[in-house]
């Protein structure tokens, strides 16, 4: 996030709260709502509806949960309430950007935040009940689609990634794609979003694995 912010790529404002520090109130540089996440963990470990907080009491409670139950430093991030997009990339120097996918939760309570919680990602019964789907992005204005493509490539290169990766974004109310994180080793199972996006781009599953292997063996 620091690297990309330096290079003028929009990222949500954030602040790290290490385990050695007890948080008592919202940092002055941030505004509610905030989302509290682990600084290190992956696969949405520790992320639930309670991760999105709107007051000091809930913020302090969630940071303590991250420190004590998950066991890591916490990162407080400005919550961008918008569409969540995933963009896959394959390549070292020459990059192939896959069609972006969007996380949709069709049956969500009106007061629940639209986020990829642990249950949204891994609980099949919950996915069925809440109508969780990953679908090709629709209705993006052409200029936004171009910006998303350009930012994806820039971020991939600025972070020194190679082989393949998935970049996660949120579209803000201003239609700007805000970079959330880079996944340098995303799930490439046949039913995961990376393989789904590759299929939309004309790469069936064997062809995708072949491409990943070839890129991995190529000189960097």
Residue, then its C-alpha position, 0 to 999 in steps of 0.5 A: x500500500x505504501x509503494x502504490x500510494x507513493x506512485x499515486x495509485x489510489x489505496x484506502x487510507x490506513x494505519x497499522x496497530x501492532x500487537x504491542x499497542x493498545x488502541x483506545x480511540x480512532x486515529x485522527x487521520x482516519x474516518x469511519x467506517x473502517x474495516x479491521x483486518x490482520x496485517x499478515x493473514x490470508x483467506x479472510x481469516x478474522x474477517x466477519x461482519x463485525x470487522x466493519x466498525x463505525x464507532x470507537x467502542x467497536x473499533x477497540x473491540x475488533x482490534x483487541x480480537x485481532x491481537x488476542x484471537x488471531x494473534x497478529x498486528x491489525x490494519x485499520x483501513x478506510x472502508x470503501x463501500x462499493x463493488x469488489x473486483x478481482x483481476x487476474x494477471x499472467x506473465x513476467x514482462x509481457x502481461x496478460x490481464x484476465x477479464x475482471x470478476x465481481x463478487x456478488x451477494x444477492x441475498x444480503x441483509x440491508x444492514x450487512x456490509x458487502x465484504x468477502x468474509x470468511x464464510x462468504x469465501x469458504x462456507x458452501x451452505x452460506x454461499x447458497x443461502x446468501x446467493x454468493x457468486x463471482x460473475x464477469x464485471x458488467x456495466x463498467x464505463x469504458x474509461x473505468x475499465x481502461x483505468x482498471x486495466x492500467x492500474x492492474x499492470x502498474x501495480x503488478x510491475x511496481x510490486x515486482x510480481x511474476x508468474x501470476x497473481x490476482x489484484x483486488x479492488x473496490x470501486x468507490x462512489x467516485x468510480x475510481x478503482x481503489x487497490x485493496x491487495x495483491x495475491x501473488x499466489x492466488x488459488x488456481x483450482x479448477x473452480x476458483x476465480x482465477x481459473x474462471x477468469x482464464x476460461x472467459x479469456x479463452x484458456x481452458x483449465x489444462x491450457x491455464x496450467x500449461x501457461x502458468x508452468x511456462x511462465x514460471x520456467x521462463x527467464x525473469 
